[in-house]
Amino acid sequence: MNDIKPIRNSTDYEQALATLRELVKSDPAEGTDDDVKISVLSSLIEEYESNILPDLQSDPIEAIKLRIEQLGLKDKDLAKYFGSPSRVSEVLSKKRPLTVSMIKNLDEGLGIPASLLVGSAPEKRKKRWSHKTIELMARRGYFGDENRSMDAESIVEQNLLQLVFNPNKASLPSLLRQPNYRDVAEIDTLHMDAWSSKVVEEGMKIISTNGITAFNSSKINQSTFSDLFQLSVDTDGVKEVITRLSSYGIVVVIEPQLPNTKLDGATFFTENNPIIGLTLRLNRLDYFWFTLAHELAHVLLHRGSEQTAFLDRLFGDGNHVSELEKQADELAGNLLISPKEWQRSPLRYGSTPTLVKKFAEKIGVHESVVAGRIRHDTGSWSILNDSVNAFDVRTLFGDIRW
C-alpha cells in the first residue's frame, strides 16, 4: 500500500489512472492486496474527479465509455461485468438497460459511482462532497477529533478526505466487496462508503477498548434476542440492550446518516464480530427497536452468506426488497412479538391506545413496539402517534452531533 499516495494534482491523477489500468488488466483475485488497491484507488480517483474535474455527462452510457477509455480497455473487456459480449453491445447501444447487478459490478470493478449509472444529474453528484457535508463529517469526527472544527476548504487542501478511505484500512474494502443494498438506486455510494468506514472503525475501537470477545453463534438463538427486547419497557433499555449485546460479541454503533443515503441501519460481518450501525434517522422508539431487530435478524440468518454487509433503508417508499431482506423483516417482527401472541391478539383487527398499552404490558414490551407493528401491518402511519413518539431516543446519545 506504500505505493498509493494522495491525488493532489493532474500529474498524480494521471499516475493513479495508469496504476489502476494495470491493476484492472491483471484481474486480481478477490481479497488480495491488488484487489484492495483497486478499491482504494477508485475511491481516491473518484474523490479527485468530483472535487476538481468537470462533471461527467449525466448519461450513464457516456460515463461507462469515458471510464473504459481512461483505463485503456475495450468494449469486450466489459463482458465480465455485464455477463456476456452480447449484453455489452446491447447496453452500450442503449438497447438494454443497466441492471442492479451490472451497476454494482461496474461500481466495484471499474470505480464508476452507482449514482452516475442510475442517471443522477450532475448537480446532485456535485453535492456529494459539498462544503456542508464535509464540515458535517468533520464535526462527527470523520477526520479525527482534533479536526472537528476545521472548515471544508482546509480539509480538501490537506487531503483529509483520504482518511475516510485510508489505504491502511485494508480490511474495509474487502469487507464491503459483497454488500446487500436495499433500494440501491437511491443510495449515494460514496457517502455510503464513508459512513460504513466510520461505523466499522468505531466498532473496532469498541471491541479493542472493551475487550469484547468473539461472537459465538452457538450461544444465542431467537429466544435470546426476544428476551432482550423486553428491555424496551424502560427508556433506559435502549442503552442497556446495546450493553447486553456486546456481551454476546455483537457491537452496536450509533452514527447519523450522511446526505443522500436515507440509511436506517446496517450490519457488517467482520472476522470475529458483527458490527451493527444505527442512524436513528427517525427519532422514535418503535423505529429504534424494529431497526435493531432487523439487523439482529441478519446476524441470525445471514452470517456466513456471501454477503458481508447489509445496508438498509427500512422506512421508505422503495419497491426493491430482496429475499434476504424479506426474511429479515419477518424474523424481526417475530423477535419483537411472538407469532403465537400476535395471532391470538384482537389488535390485528382493530386498536385503541388503551388496548395497545394493555397488550404490550401482557407480553412485556413497550407499547411503541406494538403500535409500530400495527402501523406497519395496516400501512396506516398516522395512527397511534402518542405511543411511538413517547420518548426522544436521541437524547440518550447526547455526545453525538446530529
C-alpha positions as CSV (number, residue, x, y, z in Angstrom):
1,M,0.0,0.0,0.0
2,N,3.0,2.3,0.3
3,D,2.9,3.0,-3.5
4,I,-0.6,4.6,-3.2
5,K,-0.5,8.3,-2.5
6,P,-2.9,11.2,-2.3
7,I,-4.1,12.8,-5.6
8,R,-3.3,16.5,-5.4
9,N,-2.8,17.5,-9.0
10,S,-3.3,16.4,-12.6
11,T,0.1,14.5,-12.6
12,D,-0.9,12.5,-9.6
13,Y,-4.3,11.9,-11.3
14,E,-2.8,10.5,-14.5
15,Q,-0.4,8.3,-12.5
16,A,-3.3,6.9,-10.4
17,L,-5.2,6.1,-13.6
18,A,-2.2,4.4,-15.1
19,T,-1.8,2.3,-12.0
20,L,-5.5,1.4,-11.9
21,R,-5.4,0.4,-15.6
22,E,-2.6,-2.1,-14.9
23,L,-4.4,-3.5,-11.8
24,V,-7.7,-3.9,-13.6
25,K,-6.0,-5.7,-16.5
26,S,-4.3,-8.2,-14.1
27,D,-7.8,-9.1,-12.8
28,P,-6.6,-9.9,-9.2
29,A,-8.5,-12.4,-7.1
30,E,-10.9,-11.0,-4.5
31,G,-9.4,-10.1,-1.2
32,T,-5.8,-9.9,-2.5
33,D,-3.6,-6.8,-2.0
34,D,-4.1,-5.8,-5.6
35,D,-7.9,-6.2,-5.3
36,V,-7.8,-3.9,-2.2
37,K,-5.6,-1.4,-4.1
38,I,-8.3,-1.2,-6.9
39,S,-10.9,-0.3,-4.3
40,V,-8.8,2.4,-2.7
41,L,-7.5,3.9,-5.9
42,S,-11.1,4.0,-7.3
43,S,-12.2,6.0,-4.2
44,L,-9.2,8.4,-4.5
45,I,-9.8,9.0,-8.2
46,E,-13.5,9.5,-7.7
47,E,-12.8,12.0,-4.9
48,Y,-10.4,14.0,-7.1
49,E,-12.8,13.9,-10.1
50,S,-15.8,15.0,-8.0
51,N,-13.9,17.9,-6.4
52,I,-11.5,19.1,-9.1
53,L,-12.5,17.9,-12.6
54,P,-15.6,18.9,-14.6
55,D,-18.6,16.7,-14.0
56,L,-19.1,13.7,-16.3
57,Q,-22.1,13.7,-18.5
58,S,-25.2,12.5,-16.8
59,D,-25.8,9.8,-19.4
60,P,-24.7,6.5,-17.7
61,I,-23.5,5.0,-21.0
62,E,-21.3,8.0,-21.7
63,A,-19.9,7.6,-18.1
64,I,-19.0,4.0,-18.9
65,K,-17.4,4.8,-22.2
66,L,-15.3,7.6,-20.6
67,R,-14.1,5.3,-17.9
68,I,-13.0,2.4,-20.2
69,E,-11.2,5.0,-22.3
70,Q,-9.4,6.3,-19.3
71,L,-8.4,2.7,-18.3
72,G,-7.3,1.8,-21.9
73,L,-9.9,-1.0,-22.1
74,K,-12.0,-2.3,-25.0
75,D,-15.8,-2.9,-25.1
76,K,-15.1,-6.6,-24.9
77,D,-13.4,-6.2,-21.5
78,L,-16.8,-5.3,-20.1
79,A,-18.2,-8.8,-20.6
80,K,-17.3,-10.0,-17.1
81,Y,-19.2,-7.0,-15.6
82,F,-22.3,-7.4,-17.9
83,G,-22.4,-11.2,-18.2
84,S,-21.7,-11.7,-21.9
85,P,-20.3,-9.8,-25.0
86,S,-23.8,-9.6,-26.5
87,R,-25.1,-7.8,-23.4
88,V,-22.2,-5.3,-23.7
89,S,-23.2,-4.5,-27.2
90,E,-26.9,-4.1,-26.2
91,V,-26.2,-1.9,-23.2
92,L,-23.7,0.4,-25.0
93,S,-26.1,0.8,-27.9
94,K,-28.9,1.6,-25.3
95,K,-31.0,-1.4,-26.4
96,R,-30.8,-2.9,-23.0
97,P,-31.0,-1.1,-19.6
98,L,-28.4,-1.5,-16.9
99,T,-29.4,-3.9,-14.2
100,V,-28.7,-3.6,-10.5
101,S,-26.2,-6.4,-10.8
102,M,-24.4,-4.6,-13.6
103,I,-24.3,-1.3,-11.7
104,K,-22.8,-3.0,-8.7
105,N,-20.2,-4.8,-10.8
106,L,-19.1,-1.6,-12.6
107,D,-19.1,0.4,-9.3
108,E,-16.8,-2.2,-7.6
109,G,-14.7,-3.3,-10.6
110,L,-14.2,0.0,-12.5
111,G,-14.9,2.6,-9.8
112,I,-17.8,4.1,-11.7
113,P,-20.2,5.5,-9.0
114,A,-23.6,3.9,-8.9
115,S,-25.1,7.4,-8.6
116,L,-23.8,8.0,-12.2
117,L,-25.0,4.7,-13.5
118,V,-28.6,5.2,-12.4
119,G,-28.6,8.5,-14.3
120,S,-28.5,11.1,-11.4
121,A,-28.0,14.7,-12.5
122,P,-24.6,16.4,-12.3
123,E,-25.9,18.9,-9.8
124,K,-26.8,16.1,-7.4
125,R,-23.5,14.4,-7.8
126,K,-21.6,17.6,-7.2
127,K,-23.3,18.0,-3.8
128,R,-21.9,14.6,-2.6
129,W,-18.8,16.3,-1.2
130,S,-20.3,19.7,-0.7
131,H,-18.7,22.1,1.9
132,K,-21.7,21.5,4.1
133,T,-21.3,17.7,4.0
134,I,-17.5,17.9,4.6
135,E,-17.9,20.1,7.6
136,L,-20.7,17.9,9.0
137,M,-18.3,14.9,8.7
138,A,-15.6,16.9,10.4
139,R,-17.9,17.7,13.4
140,R,-18.7,14.0,13.7
141,G,-15.1,13.0,13.8
142,Y,-14.5,11.6,10.4
143,F,-11.2,13.3,10.1
144,G,-10.0,12.9,13.7
145,D,-11.1,14.6,17.0
146,E,-8.5,17.3,16.5
147,N,-10.1,18.4,13.2
148,R,-13.8,18.7,14.3
149,S,-13.9,22.5,13.8
150,M,-11.9,22.6,10.6
151,D,-13.5,24.3,7.6
152,A,-14.2,22.4,4.3
153,E,-11.5,24.3,2.3
154,S,-8.8,23.3,4.7
155,I,-9.9,19.7,4.8
156,V,-9.8,19.4,1.0
157,E,-6.5,21.3,0.8
158,Q,-4.9,19.0,3.3
159,N,-6.4,16.0,1.6
160,L,-8.1,14.8,4.8
161,L,-10.8,13.1,2.9
162,Q,-8.3,10.4,2.3
163,L,-8.6,9.5,6.0
164,V,-12.1,8.2,5.2
165,F,-10.6,5.8,2.6
166,N,-7.3,5.2,4.3
167,P,-5.3,2.5,2.5
168,N,-4.2,1.2,5.9
169,K,-7.8,0.1,6.4
170,A,-7.0,-2.9,4.3
171,S,-9.9,-4.9,5.8
172,L,-12.6,-2.4,4.9
173,P,-12.6,-2.6,1.0
174,S,-12.6,-6.4,1.1
175,L,-15.3,-6.3,3.9
176,L,-17.6,-4.4,1.5
177,R,-16.9,-6.5,-1.6
178,Q,-20.3,-8.2,-1.3
179,P,-22.8,-5.6,0.1
180,N,-26.5,-6.2,0.0
181,Y,-28.2,-2.8,-0.7
182,R,-31.8,-2.2,0.0
183,D,-33.2,0.4,-2.6
184,V,-29.8,0.7,-4.2
185,A,-30.9,3.3,-6.8
186,E,-31.4,5.9,-4.1
187,I,-28.0,5.4,-2.4
188,D,-25.1,7.8,-2.8
189,T,-22.4,5.1,-2.7
190,L,-19.5,7.5,-1.9
191,H,-21.3,8.8,1.2
192,M,-22.4,5.2,2.0
193,D,-18.7,4.0,1.9
194,A,-17.7,6.9,4.1
195,W,-20.4,6.1,6.7
196,S,-19.6,2.4,6.5
197,S,-15.9,3.1,7.1
198,K,-16.7,5.2,10.1
199,V,-19.1,2.7,11.7
200,V,-16.7,-0.2,11.2
201,E,-13.8,1.9,12.6
202,E,-15.8,2.9,15.6
203,G,-16.9,-0.7,16.1
204,M,-13.4,-2.0,16.0
205,K,-12.4,0.6,18.6
206,I,-15.1,-0.5,20.9
207,I,-14.0,-4.1,20.5
208,S,-10.4,-3.4,21.3
209,T,-11.0,-0.9,24.1
210,N,-13.5,-3.0,25.9
211,G,-12.0,-6.4,25.3
212,I,-15.2,-7.7,23.6
213,T,-15.0,-11.4,22.9
214,A,-15.6,-13.0,19.5
215,F,-19.2,-13.7,18.5
216,N,-20.3,-17.3,19.1
217,S,-23.5,-18.2,17.2
218,S,-23.9,-21.4,19.2
219,K,-24.6,-19.4,22.4
220,I,-27.5,-17.5,21.0
221,N,-30.9,-18.2,19.3
222,Q,-34.1,-16.4,18.6
223,S,-35.3,-16.7,22.2
224,T,-32.1,-14.9,23.4
225,F,-32.9,-11.8,21.3
226,S,-36.7,-12.0,22.1
227,D,-35.8,-11.8,25.8
228,L,-33.6,-8.8,25.2
229,F,-36.4,-6.9,23.6
230,Q,-38.3,-7.0,26.9
231,L,-35.8,-4.3,27.9
232,S,-37.9,-2.0,25.8
233,V,-40.4,-1.4,28.6
234,D,-38.0,1.1,30.1
235,T,-36.4,4.0,28.2
236,D,-33.0,3.0,29.8
237,G,-33.5,-0.2,27.9
238,V,-32.2,1.5,24.7
239,K,-28.7,1.7,26.0
240,E,-28.9,-1.4,28.2
241,V,-29.7,-3.6,25.1
242,I,-26.5,-2.3,23.4
243,T,-24.5,-3.2,26.5
244,R,-26.1,-6.7,26.7
245,L,-25.4,-7.4,23.0
246,S,-21.7,-6.6,23.5
247,S,-21.6,-9.4,26.0
248,Y,-22.5,-11.7,23.1
249,G,-19.8,-10.2,20.9
250,I,-22.3,-8.0,18.9
251,V,-21.3,-4.4,18.7
252,V,-23.8,-1.6,18.1
253,V,-22.6,1.8,16.8
254,I,-24.9,4.9,16.7
255,E,-23.8,7.0,13.8
256,P,-26.1,9.5,12.0
257,Q,-26.6,9.1,8.3
258,L,-24.8,11.2,5.7
259,P,-26.8,13.1,3.0
260,N,-28.4,11.2,0.1
261,T,-28.2,7.8,1.8
262,K,-31.5,7.5,3.7
263,L,-30.0,4.8,5.8
264,D,-31.7,3.3,8.8
265,G,-29.3,0.6,9.8
266,A,-26.6,-1.7,8.6
267,T,-24.8,-5.0,9.6
268,F,-21.2,-5.7,8.9
269,F,-19.7,-9.1,9.4
270,T,-16.1,-8.7,10.4
271,E,-13.9,-11.7,11.0
272,N,-14.8,-12.1,14.7
273,N,-17.7,-9.8,15.5
274,P,-20.9,-8.5,13.8
275,I,-21.0,-4.7,13.9
276,I,-24.4,-3.0,13.7
277,G,-24.7,0.6,12.7
278,L,-27.9,2.5,13.5
279,T,-28.6,6.1,12.3
280,L,-31.7,7.0,14.3
281,R,-32.9,8.8,11.1
282,L,-36.4,8.7,12.7
283,N,-36.4,9.7,16.3
284,R,-38.9,7.2,17.6
285,L,-38.9,4.2,19.9
286,D,-40.7,1.9,17.5
287,Y,-38.1,2.8,14.8
288,F,-35.2,2.0,17.1
289,W,-36.5,-1.4,18.2
290,F,-37.6,-2.6,14.8
291,T,-34.4,-1.4,13.1
292,L,-32.3,-3.2,15.7
293,A,-34.4,-6.3,15.4
294,H,-34.0,-6.3,11.6
295,E,-30.2,-6.1,11.9
296,L,-30.1,-8.8,14.5
297,A,-32.2,-11.0,12.2
298,H,-29.4,-10.6,9.6
299,V,-27.0,-11.8,12.3
300,L,-29.1,-14.9,13.0
301,L,-29.9,-15.7,9.4
302,H,-27.2,-14.5,7.1
303,R,-23.8,-14.7,8.9
304,G,-21.7,-16.9,6.7
305,S,-23.6,-16.0,3.5
306,E,-21.8,-14.4,0.5
307,Q,-23.0,-11.0,1.6
308,T,-20.6,-9.4,4.2
309,A,-22.6,-6.2,4.6
310,F,-26.3,-5.3,4.7
311,L,-27.2,-1.7,4.3
312,D,-30.9,-1.0,4.9
313,R,-33.5,1.7,4.3
314,L,-36.4,0.1,6.2
315,F,-38.8,3.0,6.4
316,G,-39.4,4.4,2.9
317,D,-41.2,4.0,-0.4
318,G,-38.7,1.7,-2.1
319,N,-40.0,-1.3,-4.0
320,H,-36.9,-3.4,-4.4
321,V,-36.7,-5.8,-1.5
322,S,-34.6,-8.9,-1.9
323,E,-35.5,-12.3,-0.5
324,L,-32.8,-11.8,2.2
325,E,-34.5,-8.6,3.3
326,K,-37.9,-10.2,3.4
327,Q,-36.5,-12.9,5.6
328,A,-35.0,-10.3,8.0
329,D,-38.3,-8.3,8.1
330,E,-40.3,-11.4,9.0
331,L,-37.9,-12.6,11.7
332,A,-37.6,-9.1,13.2
333,G,-41.4,-8.9,13.7
334,N,-41.3,-12.3,15.3
335,L,-38.5,-11.4,17.6
336,L,-40.4,-8.4,18.9
337,I,-43.7,-10.1,19.2
338,S,-44.1,-13.8,19.1
339,P,-46.3,-15.1,16.3
340,K,-48.3,-17.1,18.8
341,E,-49.2,-14.0,20.8
342,W,-49.9,-11.9,17.7
343,Q,-52.2,-14.5,16.2
344,R,-54.3,-14.5,19.4
345,S,-54.4,-10.7,19.7
346,P,-57.6,-8.8,18.8
347,L,-55.3,-5.9,17.8
348,R,-54.9,-7.4,14.4
349,Y,-58.5,-6.4,13.7
350,G,-58.7,-3.0,15.4
351,S,-56.9,-1.0,18.1
352,T,-57.1,1.9,20.5
353,P,-54.2,3.4,22.6
354,T,-55.6,1.7,25.7
355,L,-55.8,-1.8,24.1
356,V,-52.3,-1.3,22.7
357,K,-50.9,-0.5,26.1
358,K,-52.6,-3.4,27.8
359,F,-51.4,-5.9,25.2
360,A,-47.9,-4.5,25.5
361,E,-47.9,-5.0,29.3
362,K,-49.2,-8.5,28.8
363,I,-46.3,-9.6,26.5
364,G,-43.7,-7.5,28.3
365,V,-42.6,-4.9,25.7
366,H,-43.0,-1.2,25.3
367,E,-46.3,0.0,23.8
368,S,-44.3,1.6,20.9
369,V,-43.3,-1.9,19.7
370,V,-46.9,-3.0,19.4
371,A,-48.0,0.3,17.9
372,G,-45.3,0.1,15.3
373,R,-46.3,-3.4,14.4
374,I,-49.9,-2.2,13.8
375,R,-48.8,0.8,11.8
376,H,-46.6,-1.4,9.6
377,D,-49.2,-4.2,9.1
378,T,-52.0,-1.8,8.3
379,G,-49.9,0.8,6.4
380,S,-51.6,3.5,8.5
381,W,-48.5,5.5,9.5
382,S,-50.6,8.4,11.1
383,I,-52.2,6.4,13.9
384,L,-51.0,5.8,17.4
385,N,-48.6,8.7,17.2
386,D,-48.5,9.2,21.0
387,S,-47.4,5.6,21.5
388,V,-44.5,5.7,19.0
389,N,-43.4,9.2,19.9
390,A,-43.4,8.6,23.6
391,F,-39.7,9.4,24.0
392,D,-36.9,11.3,22.3
393,V,-34.4,8.5,21.6
394,R,-31.6,10.7,20.5
395,T,-31.3,12.4,23.9
396,L,-29.8,9.2,25.2
397,F,-26.8,9.8,23.0
398,G,-26.1,13.4,23.8
399,D,-22.5,13.3,22.7
400,I,-23.4,12.7,19.1
401,R,-23.6,15.6,16.6
402,W,-26.9,15.1,14.9
